[in-house]
Amino acid sequence: MYETACGTVSQVENVDKNNHHALLQTSTDPRTAAQTLTELAKEKNYLIRINVAAHPNTSAEVLRLLANDKDYTVRKQVAKHPATSGDVLHFMAVDASNVAKPVLDPTDNYRWSKLPSDNLEAIKDVLEIIHEWRSEDRADIRLSVAVHTGTLAETLEFLAMDSDESVRRAVASNPNTPLEVALLLDPPPTRD
């Protein structure tokens, strides 16, 4: 049973957890609580998970988990969500890239210690799904990461060399792009 601002799904519509229509409605309801969205993120129906990834009440931790989702459209929504952390965006950009990727060995503590995160174990978990979609060209995920205001400067620097022009333009327009990187882009962005 899932709780919304107006009660549980079964109370609202007299349905159980197997009623996908009610679960879809709950996943889009702006009153749905973060705890309910956490449960909905585990649903088999990818449409529900897409809605959870796009929902404004979804927590950063659930977004971190959904960044590993087997469905590409769920991952794309995670890349667009304003609460997605910079470290998750970084790995999504690297994983969705069709250019050479840095090798991040989970046992290489020196390199991991250089990453700006308080939760390196969670980042290592993100790497477990790389093999599933590493070879796919996901310019739209990289584009979503490039325009996200939470994207780290190091990620924007990486994306500035992307093979897709729209990704490079998005990097140029991101206010977090370091000036020295932005000036290398063609054409250079205008800064106010």
C-alpha angles and dihedrals in degrees: 000000000000126000123224130174089271097046137278122331091245091052093047098046105008091243135129132228091277093065099100093185091060091045091051090051091049092049090058099039108112089214093060111121124237091244091056090048089053089059093043090053087069094058119119093225106093092205089063091049090049090054091048091051090053097041115112092222095056112119124236089244092057089047089053089055093045090052083073094051117135090226115084095210091057090053090048090056090049089055090054097046114108093219095057107117124240094245092054090047090051094056092042089054093048093045094046093048124110092202128082111301127213112249111239111190110200089218095053099098094178094060092041090052088060093060116100100237140111092208110051093159090063090050090052088053089057089059092061092078098046094100091058096062108007095110095049117100104235104173091156092059089048089047091052090050092047093056096041112111091216094060114123120243090240090056092049089051089053092048092048087075094049119136091230115084094209090057091051091049090051090052089052091053096046110105090215093061109114111247093237089056094044091053090058092057119096112260099019114232122251111242122202 
